[in-house]
């Protein structure tokens, strides 16, 4: 096989012209489209990475917010328990104070009634003593009659009250 140099150069020139035409009108736009596609894919990958990072950040914020809400709920429950316990203690103390006050008041009332009864009894005994003395003076009686008279008046005192 022999190579003809003229055909070779013609083919080489045709190839070069074809290559120049293709590179100018076909490869350049094709590479441009491919570069745009590469940039689009890169942007989508970057956006996906950013979205994933943002989602992780939001998840972490939600976890912290949930933890904070749980802590606040626990604090509110503890405060309610403390307040309830304090109020229960206050109610018990108020009931004790009222009970003591009523007891003291009842003791005072009893003491007052006792003093009134004693005063009334003293007045009655004194009246009876005066009556006995006047009867004794009126009747000069012996000792047995006097004892009988005292017993009679004491029986009368027992039946009057």
Long-range contacts (C-beta under 8 A, 24 or more apart in sequence): 121-157, 121-161, 124-157, 124-160, 125-157, 128-153, 128-156, 128-157
